[in-house]
């Protein structure tokens, strides 16, 4: 039963990634792109955790931890660049 | 058996929340409305996936790991900060001090500075 639930969650997050990719490509305002990239990072963290559950190893959690940190820093850097046209002043 | 049901339920709930969060990002019309959907729904979805993963490794495999708690804590700490930065970038790029609604206390919006104070 857990395997079927895992495949269902895989499908949900893959579809969510496709929605995010559409929002990155077609965005009315520039902040939507930042938001879509931030949401993509969060969805990929969920996918990595699900893959670790499917493989039965805890190795992948370091990867998702590093991914969470990098995604947060890049989101803040992109928003700072929009706000001040400079990342580090 | 009961642990399998709980873990599967958490996985399904997390998947649906993640899907709804990204669907709202595509479907809603106002930029500020689009801002609030993924930061809430996706964080909840990932949180429930990580709780399911922690229960899975603790109860099925017999290995207890703290990594999921670390990731959940980091996501819950960093999501409001990034949402604040995105909202601030939107307010300063696509909105003006006379287009935002009043604060209700008579004080001006802090992010626009003292120059945007309404005339008494």
Backbone of each chain as ProteinMPNN parsed JSONL, in Angstrom:
{"seq_chain_A": "XXXXXXXXXXXXXXXXXXXXXXXXXXXXXXXXXXXXXXXXXXXXXXXXXXXXXXXXXXXXXXXXXXXXXXXXXXXXXXXXXXXXXXXXX", "coords_chain_A": {"N_chain_A": [[0.836, -1.203, 0.0], [1.989, 1.192, 0.756], [3.701, 1.548, -1.364], [2.01, 2.156, -3.532], [0.915, 4.575, -2.612], [3.257, 6.053, -2.584], [3.833, 6.174, -5.338], [1.615, 7.648, -6.149], [2.11, 10.108, -4.851], [4.493, 10.767, -6.136], [3.48, 11.241, -8.742], [1.798, 13.454, -8.244], [3.642, 15.448, -7.39], [5.259, 15.619, -9.628], [3.496, 16.599, -11.558], [2.99, 19.05, -10.345], [5.512, 20.205, -10.635], [5.536, 20.536, -13.387], [3.513, 22.494, -13.673], [4.818, 24.582, -12.335], [6.967, 24.982, -14.06], [5.649, 25.927, -16.315], [4.793, 28.369, -15.231], [7.211, 29.643, -14.816], [7.993, 30.022, -17.457], [5.871, 31.495, -18.644], [5.084, 34.361, -17.369], [3.236, 36.909, -15.788], [4.17, 39.096, -14.167], [7.476, 39.943, -12.905], [8.021, 38.947, -10.359], [6.61, 36.616, -10.165], [8.193, 34.731, -11.421], [10.36, 34.416, -9.657], [8.949, 33.364, -7.511], [7.931, 31.009, -8.622], [10.295, 29.611, -9.115], [11.187, 29.263, -6.493], [9.135, 27.636, -5.485], [9.539, 25.438, -7.118], [11.991, 24.478, -6.111], [11.152, 23.621, -3.57], [9.352, 21.604, -4.282], [11.1, 19.824, -5.531], [12.659, 19.059, -3.373], [10.755, 17.555, -1.978], [10.424, 15.499, -3.882], [12.984, 14.312, -3.843], [13.027, 13.313, -1.233], [10.925, 11.466, -1.414], [12.02, 9.709, -3.269], [14.145, 8.703, -1.799], [12.669, 7.287, 0.122], [11.553, 5.35, -1.537], [13.801, 3.953, -2.429], [14.729, 3.123, -0.027], [16.859, 4.086, 1.5], [18.658, 6.376, 3.655], [20.363, 8.16, 2.568], [19.814, 10.208, 0.829], [18.898, 12.421, 2.19], [20.767, 14.286, 2.988], [21.34, 15.448, 0.553], [18.864, 16.721, -0.026], [18.789, 18.52, 2.06], [20.979, 20.235, 1.501], [20.002, 21.19, -0.891], [17.753, 22.608, -0.036], [18.955, 24.714, 1.392], [20.483, 25.992, -0.64], [18.436, 26.742, -2.389], [16.981, 28.6, -0.845], [18.904, 30.634, -0.447], [19.316, 31.412, -3.114], [16.793, 32.345, -3.842], [16.508, 34.583, -2.15], [18.658, 36.087, -3.089], [17.866, 36.611, -5.74], [15.527, 38.133, -5.303], [16.625, 40.301, -3.929], [18.213, 41.298, -5.954], [16.286, 42.181, -7.77], [15.163, 44.176, -6.226], [17.179, 46.035, -5.499], [18.9, 46.21, -7.648], [21.333, 44.992, -7.304], [23.304, 42.509, -5.752], [25.131, 42.113, -3.596], [26.008, 44.788, -1.688]], "CA_chain_A": [[0.0, 0.0, 0.0], [2.878, 2.36, 0.805], [4.274, 1.74, -2.696], [1.043, 2.872, -4.371], [0.858, 5.961, -2.131], [4.488, 6.71, -3.054], [3.703, 6.505, -6.757], [0.638, 8.746, -6.248], [2.774, 11.355, -4.473], [5.405, 11.073, -7.252], [2.695, 11.836, -9.824], [1.334, 14.78, -7.831], [4.717, 16.441, -7.384], [5.735, 15.825, -10.995], [2.54, 17.515, -12.188], [3.226, 20.358, -9.751], [6.721, 20.755, -11.266], [5.167, 21.008, -14.726], [2.82, 23.78, -13.487], [5.819, 25.6, -12.001], [7.752, 25.267, -15.259], [4.816, 26.811, -17.137], [4.761, 29.699, -14.636], [8.511, 30.265, -15.069], [8.073, 30.425, -18.858], [4.86, 32.508, -18.938], [4.83, 35.054, -16.109], [2.771, 38.29, -16.0], [5.131, 40.012, -13.549], [8.755, 39.274, -12.695], [8.074, 38.245, -9.073], [6.073, 35.268, -10.348], [9.286, 33.816, -11.776], [11.064, 34.093, -8.411], [8.07, 32.51, -6.708], [7.846, 29.691, -9.257], [11.564, 28.907, -8.887], [11.2, 28.875, -5.08], [8.236, 26.491, -5.347], [10.206, 24.303, -7.763], [12.971, 23.939, -5.168], [10.436, 22.904, -2.508], [8.817, 20.365, -4.858], [12.205, 18.89, -5.783], [13.006, 18.492, -2.06], [9.782, 16.479, -1.724], [10.714, 14.377, -4.788], [14.183, 13.615, -3.374], [12.646, 12.533, -0.048], [10.121, 10.324, -1.866], [12.926, 8.747, -3.911], [14.845, 8.021, -0.718], [11.761, 6.3, 0.69], [11.366, 4.252, -2.494], [15.024, 3.16, -2.455], [14.956, 2.57, 1.302], [18.087, 4.574, 2.125], [18.574, 7.734, 4.189], [21.501, 8.905, 2.024], [19.385, 11.34, 0.024], [18.433, 13.565, 2.965], [21.802, 15.329, 2.923], [21.152, 16.155, -0.719], [17.724, 17.633, 0.041], [19.16, 19.597, 2.996], [21.803, 21.194, 0.752], [19.137, 21.8, -1.896], [16.917, 23.6, 0.643], [19.774, 25.896, 1.69], [20.827, 26.685, -1.881], [17.233, 27.365, -2.922], [16.646, 29.785, -0.056], [19.872, 31.696, -0.743], [19.129, 31.93, -4.473], [15.566, 33.145, -3.858], [16.781, 35.878, -1.531], [19.552, 36.842, -3.969], [17.087, 37.088, -6.894], [14.638, 39.208, -4.861], [17.472, 41.457, -3.646], [18.659, 41.867, -7.23], [15.162, 42.942, -8.317], [14.843, 45.314, -5.37], [18.246, 47.018, -5.414], [19.751, 45.983, -8.829], [22.655, 44.6, -6.827], [23.102, 41.441, -4.77], [25.918, 42.468, -2.404], [26.388, 46.19, -1.854]], "C_chain_A": [[0.871, 1.254, 0.0], [3.452, 2.639, -0.587], [3.317, 2.509, -3.599], [0.918, 4.322, -3.939], [2.087, 6.744, -2.575], [4.372, 7.099, -4.516], [2.692, 7.626, -6.971], [1.3, 10.082, -5.922], [3.792, 11.777, -5.533], [4.656, 11.77, -8.387], [2.261, 13.248, -9.487], [2.457, 15.803, -7.928], [5.304, 16.649, -8.773], [4.822, 16.772, -11.757], [2.727, 18.937, -11.656], [4.467, 21.014, -10.36], [6.429, 21.251, -12.67], [4.428, 22.348, -14.65], [3.821, 24.894, -13.206], [6.634, 25.99, -13.23], [6.975, 26.169, -16.206], [4.838, 28.226, -16.574], [6.112, 30.407, -14.771], [8.558, 30.788, -16.499], [7.126, 31.572, -19.15], [4.496, 33.179, -17.622], [4.362, 36.466, -16.388], [3.724, 39.318, -15.395], [6.365, 39.205, -13.15], [8.793, 38.493, -11.376], [7.49, 36.842, -9.168], [7.167, 34.273, -10.695], [10.07, 33.418, -10.529], [10.253, 33.098, -7.604], [7.995, 31.105, -7.291], [9.14, 28.91, -9.06], [11.675, 28.437, -7.439], [10.315, 27.644, -4.862], [8.816, 25.247, -5.999], [11.216, 23.656, -6.826], [12.268, 23.109, -4.1], [9.884, 21.582, -3.043], [9.92, 19.348, -5.118], [12.696, 18.282, -4.474], [12.058, 17.344, -1.724], [10.068, 15.273, -2.61], [11.94, 13.593, -4.328], [13.848, 12.762, -2.151], [11.848, 11.297, -0.444], [11.007, 9.266, -2.518], [13.742, 7.99, -2.861], [13.982, 6.977, -0.039], [11.609, 5.096, -0.223], [12.588, 3.347, -2.528], [15.324, 2.542, -1.085], [16.271, 2.974, 1.937], [17.873, 5.984, 2.647], [19.686, 8.619, 3.639], [21.037, 10.217, 1.406], [18.98, 12.562, 0.847], [19.481, 14.656, 3.048], [21.646, 16.139, 1.648], [19.992, 17.132, -0.629], [17.994, 18.775, 1.026], [19.96, 20.681, 2.267], [20.965, 21.925, -0.282], [18.255, 22.872, -1.268], [17.706, 24.868, 0.912], [20.077, 26.694, 0.426], [19.606, 27.398, -2.467], [16.856, 28.617, -2.171], [17.584, 30.942, -0.387], [19.619, 32.278, -2.129], [17.85, 32.749, -4.581], [15.804, 34.532, -3.294], [17.663, 36.721, -2.434], [18.788, 37.418, -5.162], [16.185, 38.26, -6.49], [15.434, 40.467, -4.538], [17.906, 42.138, -4.942], [17.54, 42.67, -7.87], [14.959, 44.238, -7.552], [15.886, 46.413, -5.481], [19.161, 47.03, -6.639], [21.178, 45.643, -8.451], [22.445, 43.536, -5.754], [23.829, 41.771, -3.481], [26.411, 43.882, -2.592], [27.611, 46.504, -1.004]], "O_chain_A": [[0.553, 2.246, -0.656], [3.667, 3.792, -0.96], [3.733, 3.399, -4.34], [0.824, 5.212, -4.784], [2.001, 7.928, -2.9], [4.755, 8.202, -4.906], [2.869, 8.462, -7.857], [1.087, 11.072, -6.622], [3.954, 12.966, -5.811], [5.131, 12.766, -8.932], [2.34, 14.143, -10.328], [2.269, 16.89, -8.474], [5.797, 17.736, -9.076], [5.286, 17.636, -12.502], [2.637, 19.908, -12.408], [4.487, 22.225, -10.578], [6.989, 22.255, -13.108], [4.679, 23.239, -15.46], [3.712, 25.996, -13.745], [6.954, 27.162, -13.43], [7.545, 27.065, -16.828], [4.895, 29.19, -17.337], [6.16, 31.635, -14.835], [9.096, 31.868, -16.745], [7.507, 32.529, -19.825], [3.702, 32.647, -16.846], [5.014, 37.178, -17.152], [4.052, 40.31, -16.046], [6.328, 37.977, -13.065], [9.506, 37.494, -11.27], [7.821, 35.973, -8.361], [7.09, 33.105, -10.315], [10.409, 32.249, -10.348], [10.785, 32.119, -7.081], [7.996, 30.122, -6.55], [9.108, 27.695, -8.861], [12.189, 27.351, -7.174], [10.696, 26.721, -4.142], [8.621, 24.135, -5.51], [11.297, 22.43, -6.748], [12.727, 22.019, -3.758], [9.934, 20.561, -2.356], [9.71, 18.147, -4.949], [13.105, 17.121, -4.45], [12.488, 16.293, -1.247], [9.968, 14.136, -2.148], [11.956, 12.365, -4.403], [14.317, 11.63, -2.032], [12.052, 10.215, 0.107], [10.78, 8.068, -2.345], [14.001, 6.795, -3.005], [14.468, 5.911, 0.339], [11.541, 3.959, 0.244], [12.459, 2.128, -2.639], [16.072, 1.569, -0.984], [16.761, 2.279, 2.827], [17.013, 6.711, 2.149], [19.937, 9.701, 4.168], [21.754, 11.217, 1.442], [18.742, 13.63, 0.282], [19.137, 15.832, 3.168], [21.8, 17.36, 1.653], [20.107, 18.263, -1.102], [17.481, 19.879, 0.844], [19.675, 21.872, 2.389], [21.166, 23.113, -0.534], [18.023, 23.92, -1.871], [17.206, 25.972, 0.695], [19.947, 27.919, 0.411], [19.716, 28.512, -2.979], [16.451, 29.605, -2.784], [17.145, 32.075, -0.585], [19.694, 33.493, -2.315], [17.805, 33.734, -5.319], [15.37, 35.532, -3.865], [17.458, 37.929, -2.547], [19.017, 38.561, -5.558], [16.079, 39.25, -7.213], [14.987, 41.576, -4.831], [17.963, 43.364, -5.033], [17.794, 43.724, -8.453], [14.627, 45.27, -8.135], [15.539, 47.592, -5.55], [20.122, 47.799, -6.665], [22.118, 45.963, -9.179], [21.525, 43.639, -4.943], [23.242, 41.722, -2.4], [27.148, 44.165, -3.537], [28.089, 47.639, -1.006]]}, "seq_chain_B": "XXXXXXXXXXXXXXXXXXXXXXXXXXXXXXXXXXXXXXXXXXXXXXXXXXXXXXXXXXXXXXXXXXXXXXXXXXXXXXXXXXXXXXXXXXXXXXXXXXXXXXXXXXXXXXXXXXXXXXXX", "coords_chain_B": {"N_chain_B": [[0.06, -2.893, 10.092], [-1.646, -0.696, 10.731], [0.272, 1.289, 10.818], [1.067, 1.344, 8.161], [-1.267, 2.353, 6.98], [-1.392, 4.915, 8.113], [1.013, 6.073, 7.166], [0.613, 5.954, 4.382], [-1.642, 7.575, 4.147], [-0.603, 10.065, 4.968], [1.256, 10.448, 2.922], [-0.444, 10.666, 0.668], [-1.97, 12.916, 1.355], [0.049, 14.862, 1.49], [0.935, 14.875, -1.205], [-1.392, 15.816, -2.499], [-1.625, 18.359, -1.367], [0.744, 19.578, -2.287], [0.248, 19.562, -5.031], [-2.038, 21.208, -5.182], [-0.964, 23.63, -4.289], [0.818, 24.302, -6.374], [-0.967, 24.415, -8.466], [-2.564, 26.591, -7.79], [-0.683, 28.562, -8.161], [-0.616, 28.762, -10.917], [-3.275, 29.293, -11.565], [-4.523, 31.449, -10.189], [-5.345, 35.006, -10.309], [-4.384, 37.491, -9.369], [-1.239, 38.991, -8.541], [-0.395, 39.131, -5.805], [-2.191, 37.357, -4.672], [-1.327, 35.065, -5.923], [1.064, 34.862, -4.628], [0.526, 33.937, -2.038], [-0.335, 31.322, -2.139], [1.582, 29.071, -2.837], [3.48, 29.332, -0.791], [2.166, 28.628, 1.504], [0.641, 26.2, 1.028], [2.454, 24.44, -0.231], [4.509, 24.247, 1.607], [3.173, 22.972, 3.674], [2.548, 20.578, 2.362], [5.125, 19.481, 1.833], [5.986, 19.275, 4.454], [4.247, 17.29, 5.462], [4.999, 15.146, 3.831], [7.613, 14.788, 4.73], [7.199, 14.107, 7.413], [5.877, 11.691, 7.001], [7.986, 10.28, 5.861], [9.781, 10.173, 8.009], [8.302, 8.615, 9.852], [8.14, 6.32, 8.308], [10.833, 5.406, 8.067], [11.359, 5.031, 10.764], [9.458, 3.177, 11.741], [9.1, 1.11, 9.845], [11.63, 0.397, 8.809], [13.145, 0.556, 11.069], [15.121, 2.42, 11.64], [16.037, 5.397, 13.101], [15.941, 8.731, 12.069], [17.137, 12.053, 12.154], [17.204, 13.878, 10.149], [14.98, 14.656, 8.659], [13.515, 16.211, 10.432], [15.282, 18.345, 10.661], [15.239, 19.364, 8.017], [12.524, 20.077, 7.806], [12.349, 22.038, 9.819], [14.14, 23.947, 8.791], [12.859, 24.628, 6.373], [10.439, 25.674, 7.342], [11.399, 27.873, 8.673], [12.629, 29.364, 6.659], [10.751, 29.844, 4.645], [8.805, 32.002, 5.281], [10.601, 34.161, 5.206], [11.595, 34.271, 2.587], [9.161, 34.697, 1.276], [8.492, 37.199, 2.275], [10.548, 38.746, 1.124], [9.944, 38.444, -1.593], [7.396, 39.639, -1.712], [8.108, 42.238, -1.019], [9.771, 42.945, -3.15], [7.837, 42.896, -5.164], [6.11, 44.968, -4.3], [7.73, 47.219, -4.53], [8.365, 47.262, -7.198], [6.112, 47.031, -8.884], [4.024, 48.403, -7.736], [2.627, 51.311, -6.07], [2.852, 53.87, -3.483], [0.412, 55.14, -3.267], [-1.351, 53.363, -4.243], [-1.747, 51.197, -2.626], [-3.817, 49.642, -0.07], [-5.15, 51.445, 2.841], [-3.487, 51.423, 6.079], [-4.988, 51.442, 8.389], [-4.303, 52.345, 10.878], [-3.489, 54.909, 10.661], [-0.81, 55.304, 10.385], [1.839, 55.34, 7.902], [2.668, 52.985, 5.234], [5.344, 50.966, 6.146], [7.33, 50.039, 4.421], [7.559, 51.823, 2.332], [8.766, 54.044, 3.322], [9.302, 57.291, 4.965], [8.481, 59.323, 3.275], [6.186, 58.624, 2.011], [4.08, 59.201, 3.631], [0.662, 59.927, 4.334], [-0.982, 63.1, 3.787], [-2.027, 65.053, 6.512]], "CA_chain_B": [[-1.05, -2.513, 9.206], [-2.094, 0.671, 11.029], [1.337, 2.215, 10.431], [1.002, 1.496, 6.699], [-2.388, 3.245, 6.638], [-1.04, 6.301, 8.489], [2.05, 6.582, 6.263], [0.027, 6.163, 3.058], [-2.526, 8.743, 4.222], [0.241, 11.262, 4.996], [1.83, 10.632, 1.58], [-1.482, 11.146, -0.263], [-2.308, 14.296, 1.728], [1.153, 15.72, 1.067], [0.905, 15.018, -2.66], [-2.507, 16.673, -2.915], [-1.311, 19.743, -0.98], [1.742, 20.105, -3.21], [-0.387, 19.804, -6.33], [-2.92, 22.376, -5.064], [-0.123, 24.808, -4.191], [1.332, 24.705, -7.683], [-2.109, 24.751, -9.333], [-2.937, 27.958, -7.469], [0.32, 29.447, -8.763], [-0.966, 28.954, -12.321], [-4.674, 29.594, -11.809], [-5.013, 32.696, -9.593], [-5.173, 36.106, -11.245], [-3.68, 38.626, -8.792], [0.114, 38.564, -8.135], [-0.299, 38.903, -4.367], [-2.914, 36.106, -4.389], [-0.433, 33.968, -6.333], [2.171, 34.743, -3.674], [0.217, 33.288, -0.765], [-0.711, 29.907, -2.26], [2.633, 28.059, -2.695], [4.22, 29.427, 0.461], [1.45, 27.897, 2.556], [0.231, 24.836, 0.694], [3.579, 23.572, -0.548], [5.238, 23.962, 2.842], [2.394, 21.953, 4.383], [2.703, 19.315, 1.648], [6.458, 18.933, 2.072], [6.033, 18.892, 5.86], [3.586, 16.001, 5.671], [5.837, 14.12, 3.197], [8.782, 14.521, 5.575], [6.722, 13.365, 8.587], [5.645, 10.326, 6.532], [9.288, 9.645, 5.672], [10.339, 9.881, 9.333], [7.562, 7.46, 10.378], [8.479, 5.147, 7.481], [12.143, 4.854, 8.434], [11.381, 4.627, 12.176], [8.576, 2.052, 12.06], [9.218, -0.005, 8.906], [13.022, -0.021, 8.7], [13.761, 0.515, 12.378], [16.224, 3.389, 11.745], [15.487, 6.723, 13.381], [16.809, 9.767, 11.496], [16.729, 13.409, 12.502], [17.377, 14.777, 9.01], [13.685, 15.2, 8.233], [13.18, 17.312, 11.34], [16.13, 19.49, 10.289], [14.754, 19.953, 6.771], [11.247, 20.725, 8.093], [12.623, 23.259, 10.58], [14.755, 24.936, 7.905], [11.846, 25.115, 5.422], [9.462, 26.51, 8.052], [12.04, 29.143, 9.017], [13.051, 30.157, 5.504], [9.637, 30.18, 3.751], [8.302, 33.368, 5.474], [11.593, 35.184, 4.845], [11.611, 34.431, 1.123], [7.886, 35.296, 0.88], [8.604, 38.627, 2.597], [11.402, 39.402, 0.127], [9.234, 38.489, -2.883], [6.345, 40.651, -1.597], [8.742, 43.557, -1.028], [10.191, 43.209, -4.523], [6.644, 43.237, -5.943], [5.574, 46.274, -3.888], [8.583, 48.308, -4.985], [8.529, 47.248, -8.651], [4.863, 47.114, -9.655], [2.977, 49.081, -6.987], [3.068, 52.599, -5.532], [2.356, 54.121, -2.13], [-0.978, 55.577, -3.285], [-2.193, 52.281, -4.764], [-1.974, 50.151, -1.624], [-4.895, 50.008, 0.857], [-4.662, 52.088, 4.077], [-3.108, 50.471, 7.12], [-6.013, 51.408, 9.414], [-3.85, 52.967, 12.121], [-3.039, 56.256, 10.393], [0.612, 55.294, 10.053], [2.056, 54.918, 6.513], [3.302, 51.679, 5.024], [6.742, 51.104, 6.54], [8.286, 49.697, 3.362], [7.741, 52.928, 1.396], [9.517, 55.113, 3.97], [8.551, 58.41, 5.544], [7.997, 60.235, 2.235], [4.878, 58.2, 1.523], [3.054, 59.433, 4.647], [-0.448, 60.731, 3.813], [-1.106, 64.438, 4.366], [-3.095, 65.1, 7.525]], "C_chain_B": [[-1.467, -1.061, 9.435], [-1.005, 1.674, 10.669], [1.345, 2.425, 8.919], [-0.095, 2.457, 6.301], [-2.008, 4.688, 6.945], [-0.025, 6.876, 7.507], [1.472, 6.855, 4.883], [-0.867, 7.389, 3.036], [-1.717, 10.038, 4.213], [0.839, 11.535, 3.621], [0.802, 11.208, 0.622], [-1.845, 12.591, 0.048], [-1.206, 15.258, 1.288], [1.174, 15.948, -0.433], [-0.186, 15.943, -3.12], [-2.217, 18.128, -2.562], [-0.283, 20.367, -1.92], [1.156, 20.437, -4.564], [-1.27, 21.046, -6.286], [-2.097, 23.66, -5.002], [0.389, 25.269, -5.544], [0.219, 25.03, -8.668], [-2.57, 26.181, -9.081], [-1.962, 28.963, -8.055], [-0.008, 29.73, -10.226], [-2.324, 29.625, -12.453], [-5.103, 30.963, -11.299], [-4.596, 33.889, -10.44], [-4.304, 37.229, -10.671], [-2.282, 38.183, -8.324], [0.247, 38.309, -6.641], [-1.092, 37.67, -3.954], [-2.063, 34.909, -4.785], [0.697, 33.782, -5.335], [1.794, 33.867, -2.488], [-0.031, 31.793, -0.917], [0.478, 28.96, -2.055], [3.345, 28.12, -1.356], [3.482, 28.728, 1.593], [1.27, 26.431, 2.183], [1.425, 23.929, 0.454], [4.396, 23.26, 0.695], [4.511, 22.893, 3.648], [2.553, 20.589, 3.716], [4.047, 18.675, 1.91], [6.594, 18.511, 3.527], [5.392, 17.545, 6.091], [4.354, 14.87, 4.999], [7.013, 13.761, 4.106], [8.399, 13.792, 6.858], [6.475, 11.907, 8.201], [6.964, 9.582, 6.36], [9.921, 9.27, 7.007], [9.651, 8.665, 9.945], [7.944, 6.188, 9.632], [9.801, 4.539, 7.921], [12.174, 4.398, 9.884], [10.611, 3.335, 12.389], [8.775, 0.868, 11.136], [10.645, -0.535, 8.868], [13.729, -0.068, 10.044], [14.963, 1.432, 12.538], [15.598, 4.743, 12.036], [16.45, 7.776, 12.87], [16.232, 11.136, 11.805], [16.764, 14.359, 11.311], [16.06, 15.425, 8.592], [13.27, 16.362, 9.12], [13.988, 18.549, 11.0], [15.596, 20.175, 9.04], [13.439, 20.684, 7.007], [11.458, 22.048, 8.822], [13.187, 24.339, 9.663], [13.733, 25.507, 6.931], [10.859, 26.039, 6.12], [10.071, 27.832, 8.472], [12.267, 30.006, 7.792], [11.886, 30.557, 4.607], [9.053, 31.57, 4.017], [9.288, 34.435, 5.044], [11.598, 35.383, 3.34], [10.299, 35.037, 0.641], [7.89, 36.798, 1.153], [9.431, 39.362, 1.544], [10.693, 39.511, -1.213], [8.143, 39.555, -2.841], [6.933, 42.049, -1.655], [9.212, 43.926, -2.435], [8.993, 43.58, -5.383], [6.161, 44.64, -5.602], [6.408, 47.412, -4.433], [8.741, 48.338, -6.496], [7.238, 47.537, -9.391], [3.754, 47.863, -8.931], [3.533, 50.389, -6.452], [2.395, 52.845, -4.194], [0.89, 54.545, -2.147], [-1.901, 54.502, -3.865], [-2.479, 51.199, -3.736], [-3.098, 50.577, -0.68], [-4.34, 50.635, 2.128], [-4.401, 51.057, 5.164], [-4.144, 50.391, 8.229], [-5.601, 52.037, 10.726], [-3.418, 54.407, 11.9], [-1.579, 56.333, 10.035], [0.785, 54.864, 8.591], [2.635, 53.525, 6.45], [4.789, 51.817, 5.274], [7.701, 50.903, 5.386], [8.501, 50.839, 2.386], [8.452, 54.112, 2.044], [8.64, 56.259, 4.417], [7.933, 59.316, 4.488], [6.586, 59.902, 1.796], [3.77, 58.473, 2.525], [1.925, 60.286, 4.075], [-0.537, 62.078, 4.527], [-2.266, 64.468, 5.335], [-4.057, 66.226, 7.195]], "O_chain_B": [[-1.625, -0.29, 8.488], [-1.312, 2.793, 10.257], [1.596, 3.531, 8.442], [0.089, 3.281, 5.405], [-2.266, 5.585, 6.142], [-0.164, 8.014, 7.06], [1.794, 7.872, 4.27], [-0.876, 8.152, 2.069], [-2.087, 10.998, 3.538], [0.929, 12.685, 3.191], [1.107, 12.12, -0.147], [-2.012, 13.403, -0.861], [-1.491, 16.34, 0.773], [1.401, 17.067, -0.893], [0.024, 16.763, -4.014], [-2.515, 19.031, -3.343], [-0.409, 21.529, -2.307], [1.502, 21.447, -5.177], [-1.267, 21.847, -7.221], [-2.482, 24.67, -5.591], [0.402, 26.464, -5.839], [0.415, 25.817, -9.594], [-2.922, 26.903, -10.014], [-2.346, 30.078, -8.408], [0.286, 30.816, -10.726], [-2.52, 30.442, -13.353], [-5.967, 31.592, -11.91], [-3.627, 33.815, -11.196], [-3.556, 37.86, -11.417], [-2.152, 37.096, -7.76], [0.931, 37.367, -6.239], [-0.722, 36.997, -2.993], [-2.057, 33.88, -4.109], [1.235, 32.683, -5.201], [2.635, 33.129, -1.976], [0.05, 31.058, 0.067], [0.407, 28.106, -1.172], [3.771, 27.091, -0.831], [4.112, 28.279, 2.55], [1.688, 25.535, 2.917], [1.421, 22.774, 0.881], [4.919, 22.155, 0.838], [5.141, 22.014, 4.236], [2.678, 19.57, 4.394], [4.127, 17.476, 2.179], [7.241, 17.505, 3.819], [5.929, 16.729, 6.839], [4.377, 13.753, 5.515], [7.37, 12.591, 4.242], [9.159, 12.958, 7.349], [6.809, 10.994, 8.957], [7.056, 8.396, 6.675], [10.519, 8.203, 7.143], [10.314, 7.784, 10.492], [8.061, 5.117, 10.228], [9.903, 3.33, 8.127], [12.922, 3.481, 10.223], [11.061, 2.473, 13.144], [8.638, -0.275, 11.572], [10.866, -1.746, 8.891], [14.799, -0.665, 10.158], [15.75, 1.256, 13.467], [14.72, 5.191, 11.298], [17.639, 7.737, 13.186], [15.023, 11.357, 11.733], [16.392, 15.525, 11.444], [16.027, 16.598, 8.219], [12.744, 17.368, 8.642], [13.472, 19.666, 11.038], [15.504, 21.402, 8.987], [13.238, 21.781, 6.484], [10.831, 23.055, 8.493], [12.78, 25.498, 9.733], [13.719, 26.711, 6.678], [10.477, 27.07, 5.567], [9.351, 28.82, 8.618], [12.122, 31.227, 7.851], [12.01, 31.531, 3.864], [8.812, 32.291, 3.049], [8.885, 35.497, 4.569], [11.606, 36.516, 2.858], [10.305, 35.817, -0.311], [7.359, 37.579, 0.363], [9.071, 40.459, 1.118], [10.809, 40.525, -1.901], [7.967, 40.298, -3.807], [6.348, 42.948, -2.259], [9.072, 45.072, -2.863], [9.09, 44.464, -6.233], [5.836, 45.421, -6.497], [5.868, 48.466, -4.769], [9.206, 49.34, -7.038], [7.253, 48.215, -10.418], [2.643, 47.957, -9.453], [4.748, 50.573, -6.381], [1.478, 52.119, -3.811], [0.183, 54.342, -1.16], [-3.109, 54.716, -3.964], [-3.362, 50.367, -3.946], [-3.313, 51.776, -0.504], [-3.184, 50.395, 2.473], [-4.993, 49.978, 5.182], [-4.195, 49.393, 8.948], [-6.439, 52.247, 11.603], [-3.015, 55.074, 12.853], [-1.139, 57.317, 9.441], [-0.035, 54.099, 8.083], [3.039, 52.952, 7.461], [5.438, 52.683, 4.688], [8.769, 51.515, 5.354], [9.506, 50.854, 1.674], [8.718, 55.102, 1.363], [7.417, 56.226, 4.279], [6.958, 60.01, 4.773], [5.866, 60.756, 1.277], [2.637, 58.039, 2.32], [2.196, 61.275, 3.394], [-0.213, 62.191, 5.71], [-3.354, 63.978, 5.035], [-5.029, 66.441, 7.92]]}, "name": "protein", "num_of_chains": 2, "seq": "XXXXXXXXXXXXXXXXXXXXXXXXXXXXXXXXXXXXXXXXXXXXXXXXXXXXXXXXXXXXXXXXXXXXXXXXXXXXXXXXXXXXXXXXXXXXXXXXXXXXXXXXXXXXXXXXXXXXXXXXXXXXXXXXXXXXXXXXXXXXXXXXXXXXXXXXXXXXXXXXXXXXXXXXXXXXXXXXXXXXXXXXXXXXXXXXXXXXXXXXXXXXXXXXX"}
